[in-house]
Amino acid sequence: MREGKIVIVHVDDSRTAREMVREALTEAGYEVHSAEDAQDLEQRLLANDEFRASVDLFVLDMEMPDLMGAQVGAIIDAVYEDLTHIPFIIYSGKQKEWVEKNSAEVASMSPGFQKNYKGYVSKDAGAEKKLLELIGEIVGSRKQ
């Protein structure tokens, strides 16, 4: 983690979800960057080495049009050598059983997924609070 605020990248195809998460995490003292899908994330990561080096955590929606969040987590580890140690969370409106089944399929093919996957939070009532709690457990209390 770098000095200053903890940097979280949230990838979600829902604009409403991106806005809600950005608001909750920013209010909690995190620096938040949003991407609407895997392609948008890739463009941001490739375009800016400094940004890529600043990332402390990814929050990934599970069901997106191009790739599942679990796949994105595995690809980050496989493609970006400087991000192989960065944890990620799945934040999804899908039921836990569905997320776990699909995540297990990806995990069976990706050591990076197994190493960096830190949990699942359901987009239901109280989701932002649960997401903040899990993020706190992962990154600790180091904030600006």
Helices and strands as residue ranges (DSSP letters): E 7-11, H 15-27, E 31-35, H 38-47, H 49-54, E 55-60, H 69-79, G 81-83, E 88-92, H 96-107, H 111-116, E 117-122, H 127-139
